[in-house]
């Protein structure tokens, strides 16, 4: 019998998940070049699925494509973190408030917490935490709001991975997650939203010593004397 080749979409997904895992575990570091031929050899595929996977990762914000530098893992700096967490602070608590008021099921959120507790590496934990947050906002009743938050999920996971590499503190974040879920299960929409807001905002306060709140909402300031690289301490 002759073997049937694996369809290209499946190979692309395999490469996509593999590269994402390497980024979130720190095997591929921010700013590192991603060479198609090298990745193709490592994953045992042609350059086509690698190229398609990199395009998808660029769309989610995990990698950057440049005409001059090629493809690189996205750098995590104060500006990038500020943009991501500003969006989350503005949208995520309100989405959760609406989810609670709609009487959403929290089974998916509970399952994600269990996976995070049982995770064996940073990537698994980061992805489980990301699924926990998604389980909070997806049932909000506004698909557009959900898609807007989906667009920053991978970038938030990258910030978290970099922060955890500097200071593993997921036990604290897990405790905050459990409290958010408890309030949601109790039907306390405002309490759950406030706890989620505090959880996200605390990242800014802990990870970036130069962080400050402006008139237009929470912002992350640059760290004096460190113009390109933040000094992360922890992440939600």
C-alpha positions as CSV (number, residue, x, y, z in Angstrom):
1,X,0.0,0.0,0.0
2,X,1.1,3.5,-0.7
3,X,0.9,6.0,2.1
4,X,-1.5,8.9,1.8
5,X,0.2,12.3,2.2
6,X,-1.0,14.5,5.1
7,X,-3.2,17.3,3.7
8,X,-1.4,20.7,3.6
9,X,-3.9,22.3,6.0
10,X,-3.1,19.7,8.7
11,X,0.6,20.2,8.2
12,X,0.2,23.9,8.5
13,X,-1.8,23.5,11.7
14,X,0.9,21.2,13.0
15,X,3.6,23.7,12.3
16,X,1.5,26.6,13.6
17,X,1.0,24.9,17.0
18,X,4.6,23.9,17.1
19,X,6.0,27.4,16.6
20,X,3.5,28.9,19.0
21,X,4.5,26.4,21.7
22,X,8.1,27.2,21.2
23,X,7.4,30.9,21.5
24,X,5.3,30.5,24.6
25,X,7.9,28.3,26.3
26,X,10.8,30.7,25.4
27,X,12.5,28.3,23.1
28,X,12.0,31.0,20.4
29,X,12.7,34.3,22.1
30,X,11.4,37.8,21.3
31,X,13.3,39.3,18.4
32,X,14.6,35.9,17.2
33,X,14.6,35.3,13.4
34,X,12.4,32.6,12.1
35,X,13.9,31.1,8.9
36,X,11.5,29.1,6.7
37,X,14.1,26.6,5.5
38,X,15.3,25.9,9.1
39,X,11.8,25.5,10.5
40,X,10.8,23.3,7.5
41,X,13.7,21.0,8.3
42,X,12.9,20.9,12.0
43,X,9.3,20.0,11.5
44,X,9.9,17.7,8.5
45,X,7.7,19.6,6.1
46,X,8.1,21.8,3.0
47,X,8.4,25.5,3.2
48,X,4.7,26.0,2.2
49,X,3.1,25.0,5.5
50,X,5.8,27.0,7.4
51,X,5.1,30.1,5.3
52,X,1.3,29.8,5.9
53,X,1.8,29.2,9.6
54,X,4.0,32.3,9.9
55,X,1.4,34.4,8.1
56,X,-1.2,33.2,10.6
57,X,1.0,34.0,13.5
58,X,1.7,37.4,12.1
59,X,-2.0,38.0,12.0
60,X,-2.4,37.1,15.7
61,X,0.6,39.3,16.6
62,X,3.0,36.7,17.8
63,X,5.5,37.3,14.9
64,X,6.4,40.3,12.8
65,X,7.1,40.2,9.1
66,X,9.5,42.8,7.7
67,X,10.7,43.4,4.2
68,X,14.2,43.9,5.5
69,X,14.5,41.7,8.6
70,X,12.3,38.8,7.5
71,X,10.1,37.1,10.1
72,X,11.0,37.5,13.8
73,X,9.3,36.7,17.1
74,X,7.5,39.8,18.3
75,X,9.4,41.9,20.9
76,X,7.6,42.4,24.2
77,X,8.1,46.0,25.3
78,X,6.1,48.4,27.5
79,X,4.3,49.9,24.5
80,X,3.1,46.5,23.3
81,X,2.0,45.4,26.8
82,X,0.2,48.7,27.3
83,X,-1.7,48.4,24.1
84,X,-2.8,44.8,24.8
85,X,-3.8,45.4,28.4
86,X,-5.6,48.7,27.7
87,X,-7.8,46.8,25.3
88,X,-8.4,44.0,27.9
89,X,-9.2,46.5,30.7
90,X,-11.6,48.4,28.5
91,X,-13.5,45.4,27.1
92,X,-13.0,42.2,29.1
93,X,-14.7,43.2,32.5
94,X,-17.8,44.5,30.7
95,X,-18.0,41.3,28.6
96,X,-17.8,39.2,31.7
97,X,-20.5,41.4,33.4
98,X,-22.8,40.7,30.4
99,X,-22.0,37.0,30.5
100,X,-23.0,36.7,34.1
101,X,-26.2,38.7,33.6
102,X,-27.1,36.3,30.7
103,X,-26.7,33.3,33.0
104,X,-23.8,31.8,31.1
105,X,-22.5,28.3,31.9
106,X,-19.1,28.3,33.5
107,X,-18.1,24.7,32.8
108,X,-15.5,25.7,30.2
109,X,-13.9,28.2,32.6
110,X,-13.8,25.6,35.3
111,X,-12.2,23.1,33.0
112,X,-9.6,25.6,31.9
113,X,-8.6,26.3,35.5
114,X,-8.1,22.6,36.1
115,X,-5.9,22.3,33.0
116,X,-3.9,25.3,34.2
117,X,-3.4,23.7,37.6
118,X,-2.3,20.4,35.9
119,X,0.0,22.1,33.3
120,X,3.5,20.8,33.0
121,X,5.1,23.7,31.2
122,X,4.6,27.5,30.7
123,X,3.0,27.1,27.3
124,X,0.3,24.7,28.5
125,X,-0.4,26.9,31.5
126,X,-0.5,30.1,29.3
127,X,-2.9,28.5,26.8
128,X,-5.1,27.2,29.6
129,X,-5.2,30.6,31.2
130,X,-6.1,32.1,27.9
131,X,-9.0,29.7,27.5
132,X,-10.2,30.6,31.0
133,X,-10.4,34.3,30.1
134,X,-12.1,33.4,26.8
135,X,-14.7,31.3,28.6
136,X,-15.6,34.4,30.6
137,X,-16.2,36.8,27.7
138,X,-17.5,34.6,24.8
139,X,-21.0,34.2,26.3
140,X,-21.4,38.0,26.5
141,X,-24.0,38.0,23.8
142,X,-22.0,40.3,21.5
143,X,-20.0,38.3,18.9
144,X,-18.1,41.4,17.8
145,X,-17.0,42.1,21.3
146,X,-15.8,38.5,21.6
147,X,-13.8,38.7,18.3
148,X,-12.2,41.9,19.4
149,X,-10.9,40.2,22.5
150,X,-9.9,37.2,20.6
151,X,-7.6,39.4,18.5
152,X,-5.3,40.1,21.5
153,X,-5.4,36.7,23.1
154,X,-2.1,35.5,21.6
155,X,-0.3,38.7,22.3
156,X,-1.5,38.6,25.9
157,X,-0.2,35.0,26.2
158,X,3.2,36.2,24.9
159,X,3.4,38.9,27.5
160,X,2.5,36.4,30.2
161,X,5.1,33.9,29.0
162,X,7.8,36.6,29.1
163,X,6.7,37.7,32.5
164,X,6.6,34.2,34.0
165,X,10.1,33.6,32.7
166,X,11.3,36.5,34.8
167,X,9.2,35.6,37.9
168,X,6.9,32.5,37.9
169,X,3.8,33.6,39.9
170,X,1.0,31.6,38.4
171,X,-0.2,30.5,41.8
172,X,-1.2,34.0,42.6
173,X,-3.0,34.4,39.3
174,X,-4.7,31.0,39.7
175,X,-6.1,32.2,43.1
176,X,-7.4,35.4,41.4
177,X,-9.0,33.3,38.7
178,X,-10.8,31.1,41.2
179,X,-12.2,34.2,42.9
180,X,-13.4,35.6,39.6
181,X,-15.1,32.3,38.8
182,X,-16.6,32.1,42.3
183,X,-18.3,35.5,41.9
184,X,-19.5,34.5,38.4
185,X,-21.0,31.3,39.7
186,X,-22.7,33.3,42.5
187,X,-24.3,35.5,39.8
188,X,-22.5,38.6,41.1
189,X,-22.0,40.4,37.7
190,X,-20.5,43.6,39.1
191,X,-18.3,41.8,41.6
192,X,-16.9,39.4,39.0
193,X,-16.2,42.3,36.6
194,X,-14.5,44.3,39.4
195,X,-12.4,41.3,40.4
196,X,-11.4,40.7,36.7
197,X,-10.5,44.4,36.3
198,X,-8.3,44.3,39.4
199,X,-6.7,41.0,38.2
200,X,-5.7,42.5,34.8
201,X,-4.7,45.9,36.2
202,X,-2.5,44.2,38.8
203,X,-0.3,42.9,36.0
204,X,0.5,46.4,34.9
205,X,1.3,47.4,38.5
206,X,3.5,44.4,39.2
207,X,5.2,43.8,35.9
208,X,6.1,47.4,35.0
209,X,7.4,49.5,37.9
210,X,6.9,52.6,35.7
211,X,3.3,52.0,35.2
212,X,0.7,54.7,35.9
213,X,-2.9,55.5,35.4
214,X,-3.7,58.4,33.1
215,X,-6.9,60.3,32.6
216,X,-8.0,58.1,29.7
217,X,-7.5,54.8,31.6
218,X,-4.7,52.5,32.6
219,X,-1.4,52.9,30.8
220,X,2.0,51.3,31.1
221,X,4.8,53.8,31.2
222,X,8.3,53.1,30.0
223,X,10.8,52.1,32.6
224,X,13.4,54.8,33.2
225,X,16.7,53.8,31.6
226,X,15.2,50.9,29.8
227,X,13.8,52.1,26.5
228,X,13.4,48.8,24.6
229,X,12.9,45.9,27.0
230,X,10.4,45.8,30.0
231,X,11.3,44.2,33.3
232,X,8.3,41.9,33.7
233,X,7.6,40.4,37.1
234,X,4.3,38.6,36.8
235,X,1.3,38.2,34.5
236,X,-2.4,37.3,34.6
